[in-house]
């Protein structure tokens, strides 16, 4: 057995030696040159093809389905106690008013990021991701839209109820406008109006590569069209209703308060359900969309979302609070300047 194993090893060595001599068998001929393999050019990576509408609806639904979105408003006395009496530093106050009004007076420590620039790169860089962004505007009609945008981008965000007008009634600080809290006596009805999910979803093509870029691009486009500054008074909306204008009114009060009374023709639309596909399919893209709620806060958020999607969308300023004085229709206590604590501001 040992001899056999030795023989196999010897034969292997002889075979190896023979193979080593093979290149010399061709005499002096040069070996054929080896052609280098062709180098394949790398194709440029294409931007991912994403459904931009679906991305906006997804990030909006994630926020509005969260527990945090149900506690998105802070009253002035709570802000004052938390920040100035207890020294809570978990908030970053973002004042989205015009620079001149901010300079006239603002909450101490607030950073001015004017509304039209809330998604500019240099302004977004000012946001501390470890803090809750507390948005302050004039009366709440714009800040709720910014709450949605910042939440879509992954920040925790809340707003000051009634904006700076809930902090102080000083006309030099709040832009010269303070609602007196009174409503009109425009007609309401308890007849329900419904809409069916019959319309196509909108389309968006901002060239964005991911959800964050979609949100920023779509928001910039909406801001360029007026954004949450597109407001209607109760009088203007009543004129449209009485004239039978081709508009679509979405009412974001609770179902219980909607049943008590609402402007004629208005369709109930829950704020939290808005990003659902069935809700969006109820909205006619060929009509001007008018949003109303209690006092303009829910409407402001919904206006931002529909504006990002490209709808011609307006908000009724101060909601049903200016439409009627009926407390059952108003549903919740309205703004009253007599109840404003008039906390100090700094220049």
WOMO-V181104 format. One record per backbone hydrogen bond with DSSP energy under -1.0 kcal/mol. NH is the residue of the N-H (numbers start at 1). CO is the residue of the C=O. Records with the same first field share a line. If there is no record, write none. Layout:
NH: CO ; CO
This chain:
5: 1
6: 2
7: 3
8: 4
9: 5
10: 6
11: 7
12: 8
13: 9
14: 10
15: 11
16: 12
17: 13
18: 14
19: 15
20: 16
21: 17
24: 21
25: 22
27: 24
29: 26
52: 50
55: 51
56: 52
57: 53
58: 54
59: 55
60: 56
61: 57
62: 58
63: 59
64: 60
65: 61
66: 63
70: 67
71: 68
74: 159
79: 75
80: 76
81: 77
82: 78
83: 79
84: 80
86: 81
88: 82
92: 132
94: 134
95: 111
96: 136
102: 98
103: 99
104: 100
105: 101
106: 346
110: 107
111: 93
113: 95
115: 96
117: 114
118: 115
120: 117
124: 120
125: 121
126: 123
127: 124
131: 128
132: 90
133: 156
134: 92
135: 158
136: 94
146: 142
147: 143
148: 144
149: 145
150: 146
151: 147
152: 148
153: 149
154: 151
155: 150
158: 133
159: 72
160: 135
161: 74
163: 160
164: 137
165: 138 ; 162
166: 163
167: 164
168: 164
173: 170
174: 170
184: 322
186: 323
189: 262
198: 196
199: 281
214: 210
215: 211
216: 212
217: 213
218: 214
219: 215
220: 216
221: 217
222: 218
223: 219
224: 220
226: 223
227: 222
229: 226
230: 227
231: 229
232: 315
237: 233
238: 234
239: 235
240: 236
241: 237
242: 238
243: 239
245: 240
247: 245
248: 288
250: 290
251: 267
252: 292
258: 254
259: 255
261: 257
262: 189
266: 263
267: 249
269: 251
274: 271
276: 273
280: 276
281: 277
282: 279
283: 280
287: 284
289: 312
290: 248
291: 314
292: 250
300: 296
301: 297
302: 298
303: 299
304: 300
305: 301
306: 302
307: 303
308: 304
309: 305
310: 307
311: 306
313: 311
314: 289
315: 230
316: 291
317: 232
319: 316
320: 293
321: 294 ; 318
322: 319
324: 320
330: 326
331: 327
332: 330
339: 336
340: 337
343: 167
346: 106
